Amino acid sequence: MKLKRMEKTGGGRYLKSYRLVYENRAGKEKNFEIVSHADMNDPEELGSRVSGVSIVAYCGEKLLLLKEFRMGVNRYIYNLCAGMIEENESIEDCVRRELYEETGLKLLRIIDELRPSFAAVALSDIRNRIIFAEVEGEIESHASENEDISAKLYSREEVAKLVENEEFSSRAQAVAYFFAKKGRV
């Protein structure tokens, strides 16, 4: 497999679309479409930027989960608090801002931070950092009118029931499963 060139095919404020022209193992030229948060000109830029955070947040022995309407699947799903890093914003400042906007909770401390990982490798070069954090406060949404998000802190038993019966993003489902089985991930 050999990537030959990349062509920008469209773009909006948050997502840009690209056609990747590659040579397959049989030597035939093929096309592959992706989306990215990045405005790129060169294939070497693919996957080079960390654009967001996903926050695994604990308040005492409870896990923070969001129930949110996601337009891409036309339904409510359970997810982690997450968001894009703004220009010149540190990871910690992004975590603090996203927690406030989506839940009203305050960051006490970052427990751990994983290496950047790809969010959806079959569709995108988007990379996120998964942050484990302790939070405090009362839940209160400051989300924009374009978001339908309800946040709640769940016990291990409550999370176990959600995992059995509700729909999740894959990253939130994995976190919820291990939280329900083992406690803190």
N, C-alpha and C positions, 0 to 999 in steps of 0.2 A: 504494500500500500504506500502510495506517495501522494502527498498533497501538492498540487501544481500551482493553484492560484485561488484567490479569494475575491469575491465581488460583493459589494454592499448592494442589497436589493431594496432596502427600505429602512425606515426608522422613525421612531417617535421619541417622546421625552425620556422614557425609561428603557425601551427595548429597540435594538437595531437588528435587522435581519441580514443574513449573508448567505451566499451560495458558495460552497466550497467545491472546487473542481479537483478531482483526484483520479489517480490511476489505480485501478483495482489489481488484484493479484494476477488476473489474466491479461493485464496490459491494456485494458479498455478504459477509456475516460468516462467517468461517472460524476453526477452531481449529488451534493448533500446539502440540506438547508439547516441552518441553526439560527438562534437568537442570542444576543449578548447585551449586557448593560453598556459595554464599551464601544466607543467609536474607533474602529480600527482601520488601518490601511495595509497591513502586512500580516500574512499567516503566522509569523513568529510571535505576534501579539496575542494569539489565541490562548486563553487560559492564564494569562500572565498577571491579571489583576484580581485582588480580593475586593468584592463589591458590597458585601453585606455581612451581617451577623445573625446567628440563630442562638437564642438565649435559653438555656436550661436553668430555670430559676426556682430556688427553694426558699420557702419561708417556714422556718422551723422544720417540721417533718412533713410538710405539704409541698406539692409540685404545682407550679403555675402552668395552666394550659389555657389557650384561647379557643373559643368556638367562634368561627368567623365564616362569613359568606365569601366564597372564592368564585369569581366570575368564570374562570377557566374551566370549572367543572359544574357550574350552575347549582351549587349546593353548599350547605354548611359542613365544615369539617373541623376537627380539632387540630390545633397547630401549636407551635412554640411561638413565643414573642420573637419577632424578627424584623429586620429592616435593612435598608441600604445605608452605607457609610457616605456621609456628605463630604464634599470637598474640604480638605484640610481638617477633618474630624478624626480624632483618635478612636481606637476601638472602645476604650472605656467611656469616652464621651458619647459614642454611638449607642452603647448599651444603656447608659443612663437616660439618654433622650428617648429611645424606643420604649423602655420600660415606662417612662412617664407618659408618653403619648398614648400607648395602647392599654396601660393598666393603672396608671397613677402611683404605682409602687416605686420605692426608692432603692437604689443600689447600695447595699452595705459593703460588699466586697466581691471581687472576682476570685473564685475558688481555683479555676483552671481554664485554660484556653487550648483548644486543639489546633493542630496545623490546619491550614486552609484545605477545604475539600470541595469537590464539584457538586453542585446542587442537582443537576439533571444532565448527565453526560451524553445521553442520546439526543438531546435537543439544544444544548447550550454549553457555553464555556464559563458560565457563571460560577464563581468560587465564593464560598462563605467561610467564616470562622465560627465554630461552635464554642460558645462561652458558657461556663458553669458559674452560677452566681448565687449569692445570698441576697435576699431582698427583704424589705420591711414596708409597713404602711397599710393603708386601706385601699381597696380596689376602687378606682374611679377612672372612667375613660376620658381621654382627651383626644380621641381619634378624630380624623377629619370626617366631614359629612359623606365622603366617598368610601368610607370603610364601615363595615358592619361587624363589630368585634365585641364579644363579651368575654371577660377574663374571670377566672375563678381559681382559687387554691384548692387542690384536691388531696385527700388522704390516699394512702396506698390502696385501701379497699375500694374507694370510689374510682380510682384510676383503673383498677382491675376490671370493674364493670364496664367502664367506657371502652377499654380495649376489646372486650368481648362483643360489644353491641354497636359501637359508633364508627364513623369513618374518620380517618386521620390522614395527614401528610405522612409520607414514609419516615421522615426523620423524627417527627413527634411520636409516631406509633412505636418506633424502636425505643425511644427514651421512656415512654409510658410503660411499655412492657417490662423493661428492666427495673423501673421504679416500683411497679406493682409486685414484682417477684423478689427483688433484693433490697428495696429501699433506695437510697440515693444512688444515682448512676455514677 
